[in-house]
């Protein structure tokens, strides 16, 4: 069974591959191959929301025993279609997927069982806020100089996790480089700690992957 996960950009892809290295290896041994892919060229969130559902239809039509997952950031809101919450984001993407099915004259509802939408609330950096031990190590600090809301998924569209991380790095005299720092911070993070600290949106994504078996899409 193949699982294709679309994320917005290279930092998301690299961070998740670092964090989930052992998880991906274990699922592969169970017959579930998980790979991460960047959204098409353009405004990365917009192309993920609008183009990935179309790509998903083409993939599912030509590759049996495959599941396609979309994992965009919730922030910024209202890109592509009105949404501020995960539920609104999910429903909008499922609507785009249904439209792609209609446009390609596909009436098989089983396709809907193979396309799934999750999100980072509000962006990938929520995982960094949850990985305090890794942040301290990366910043070479004994105490973090910036505060944020707890639980970490309770940040908002006015101050999403990425902005908090930028503030934090700046307060410690460093410049945040998402393509380098995010994978480094998450490399040694414990997945169960992150799912415990991010129960609203990240844990359901991991639980979904965990429960997949080679027979899921057959």
Secondary structure, DSSP 8 states (H G I E B T S, - for coil): -EEEEEESSHHHHHHHHHHTHHHHHHHHHTT-EEEEEE--SSSHHHHHHHTHHHHHHHHHHHSSSEEEEEEEES-STTSSS--SSHHHHHHHHHHHHHHHHHHTT---GGGGGGEEEEEESS-TTHHHHH-HHHHHHHHT-SS-S----SSGGG-BTTB-HHHHHHHHHHHTT----HHHHHHHHHHT--HHHHHHH-TTTHHHHHHHHHH--TTTT-
